[in-house]
């Protein structure tokens, strides 16, 4: 897979991220684009997991809020779409709201 494809696949679920990571890990020379999008997509996945758990806990406590809180899950989907668009355009631009947090995180991705 070329660098653009690896960057795009990294956003497609955690399985896509694993495929991208392991296909990129042993590659030389390293691509800054793939490295950047691996970090961004893992950050979005972590936030999605945390938001999903939080929404489920709150919905168990207050069932009337379940439908309203499910709309928050759509925001994570929008972040994923922004990430995929950035990877398709081959730009190293953070996803809105949370992307800047994950630019220098996940040191194991090199």
Residue pairs with C-beta under 8 A, 6 or more apart in sequence:
1 9
1 23
3 31
3 33
3 34
4 33
4 87
4 88
4 90
6 20
6 23
6 24
6 31
6 34
7 20
7 33
7 34
7 36
7 37
7 38
7 87
7 90
8 37
8 84
8 87
8 88
9 16
9 19
9 20
10 16
10 17
10 20
10 21
10 34
10 37
10 38
10 41
10 42
10 87
11 17
11 37
11 41
11 44
11 80
11 83
11 84
11 87
12 84
14 45
17 38
17 41
17 42
17 45
20 34
20 38
20 41
21 38
21 109
24 30
24 31
24 34
24 35
24 38
30 110
32 92
33 87
33 90
33 92
35 109
35 110
36 92
36 103
37 83
37 86
37 87
37 92
38 106
38 109
39 102
39 103
39 105
39 106
39 109
40 83
40 86
40 94
40 95
40 99
40 102
40 103
41 80
41 83
42 102
42 106
42 109
43 95
43 98
43 99
43 101
43 102
43 105
43 106
44 76
44 79
44 80
44 83
44 95
44 98
44 102
47 76
47 79
47 98
48 73
48 76
48 79
48 80
51 72
51 73
51 75
51 76
52 73
52 76
55 69
55 70
55 72
55 73
58 65
58 69
59 65
59 66
59 69
79 95
79 96
79 97
79 98
79 99
82 95
82 96
83 95
83 99
86 92
86 93
86 95
93 99
94 100
94 102
94 103
